[in-house]
Amino acid sequence: MSYLKSCSGAVFFALLLIFGCDTLLAAGGEDPSFIGSWRWDETAPAVDCSENEALCLSKAEKGDAESAYALAKSRMKSSENIPFAFHWMCRAAENGHVAALYYCGGMILAGRGTKADPSKGMAMMEKAANNGLALAAYQTGYSYLEGRGVKQDPQIGFQYIKQAANSGFPQGLYALGGLYYQGTGTNQNRQLALNHFEKAGKLGHVDAQFQAALIYLLGLSKDGKNLQKSIYWMNKAAGEGHLKALAEMALFYLRGRGVEQSYAKAFALNEKAANAGYPPAQFHLALHYYHGQGVEKDLAKCVTWIEKAAEAGDHDAQFLLGSFYEKGEGVEHNLKKSHYWYQEAAKRGNSNAQKALQRIANQNSRE
């Protein structure tokens, strides 16, 4: 069973949680210049103020934009220094520093160090984008797609995301792939989506690697299914700890699909994802313990992992836990708990649970 079991045709936009998960830096989310273990250094200060802040301050007071920017950047991480950082960031922006325009606009947009003013913040952000800053283009694109601080306009949003992608910015490439796949702000083109996911994947963008793997797995590229390319990208993402990719690679090894069948490797991959809190992997790990695949049979450990997955909302685990309580397998026989877990699974669309509830209802009506 794959985690795709409950996603149907919308699996990829999970993907466009990119327009929710990777929230705007300006809104206090993760800095999108961090990709995997390395940094997009487009906004790295050219001046180091760490060893001589007094000199930086002196130069900044005389109007040196680079010193003002470096001074502000050095203080941005500490909440008590935000007003100081805001002052010098916006001074640098006033003196024409493009990256400072981006950060000053972001701080105004989010109300960090000043009163929030989405319209003013976005105007500065867009000015930085129009001066060629990829990060600013990426964030401006987001804002037009969502109508944040500007009137919503998917076509303009697409153009700014494309600008970021054309600069080689991995997040921009990934976002552009998502827009092409969904047909947001442009015509739908799954092959172009794949092309951009692969470009971002080659630059280390783990989510892009996973999306490329799914396109090849589901046969959505112009050449149809390509299991080996899917495994290539899935293995890349799994190697970086992507939880869904770990679970999918486990299924490849469990079934011997495109790889040599190995219960031991499947178990190890599911265990890694399960320990990181991924419910479908927790469910599959329970099955490993139940069937003794890649590990010795252990019903107690099976139940432990089934309970974790069920409590996290995995409907397959909820159904199985309900079945265990109905049969008294691995747990004490308890029809009340059985009925509860069947109901939870049924609410999430589990057909086996729905059938179990109907069976129980029919039995009760005959008694």
Helices and strands as residue ranges (DSSP letters): G 3-6, G 8-19, G 25-27, E 34-35, E 38-39, G 41-43, H 53-61, H 65-75, G 79-81, H 82-94, H 98-110, H 118-130, H 134-146, H 154-166, H 170-182, H 190-202, H 206-218, H 227-239, H 243-255, H 263-275, H 279-291, H 299-311, H 315-327, H 335-347, H 351-366
